[in-house]
Amino acid sequence: MLWILGLLILAVLVYVFLYNHLVNLKARIENAWAQIDVQLKKRYDLVPNLVETVKAYAKHEKQLFENVTQARTAALNATNLKEKAKAESQLSAALKSIFAVAENYPQLRASENFKLLQEQLDAIESKIAYSRQFYNDAVLEYNSTIQQIPYNFIASIHNFTLKEYFKIEETEKQNVKVSFD
């Protein structure tokens, strides 16, 4: 009788350990997403300064500035991972366009303010890329774990579901086309 009680206690302890491991993995994903959000917020805050700096030199590029502003607004208003990824792709493309246009304005490229903004944006972009990688690594570990025995039993009982990866849109993989017509 004592050995049955011992097995029952052992089973409960194993169950608790497995459940807590899943909770930890899920929390890691949430933390990784929060880190992405922090870096994206920094980028969103930097975009208006960048636009205003470029506007001072490239007044006739009105459509470009509107595209950047719209992309920033869409990114700020995105409510789920899929919307956020799409909006981020659009914002990245719009920012690439700004830097492509800046190539035609030597005074702008020489501006200390523009250089500083460009350096800050480059640093933030690197942190965003790292944060996305960390998030996707956390999703990989979590998704793999909840599909493995015995975790899959506990995951199904407690409704642990697969998470989506942060993927770039096909449009972001393409070269940015800039027209000066």
Phi, psi and omega in degrees: 000322180295322180292329176293317177297320178297318177295321179296315178297317178299316179298318179296316180297318178297316179301312180298317179299313181296316179298313180298325178296318178295319178298319179297316179296319178296319178296325178296321177295316179297320177296317180297319178295320178298323178294322175298314181301320179299313181292322178296321178298318177300318180293317179301321180291331182280330186303312180301322178296319179296314180299314181297322179295314181291323179304322182299332182257329187239066186298331184275005181264042186303316182299322179299315181294322177295321179297317180295315180297317178295319179295320178296315179298316178298320180294319179295326184269356181297138186250342180225175185299316182296314178297318181297316180297317180295314180296321179296322177297317180294318179294318178299317179296318180295319179293323175299322178297320178299315181291330176292318178295322182300335179300334181273001182234089182302324179295323179293313180298331180277346181296129180298321180297316179295316179301315180297314178298318179296318178296317179297318180294319177300317179296317179294318179300321178295319178293323177297315180299316178296317181296321176297318179297316179298317178299311181296325175296319178295320178295318178301311181297315180297308182300319178296316183295315184289351178261354182266148175284137003267000183300327184297329177293313180292320179300318181290324179294320185258013174060042170278118183247161179299144178256154179274147173280155173274107184248150174273147179289155177302325181297329180286338180282344183270159176292146177282131178260121180243131179242138180246035179284000000 
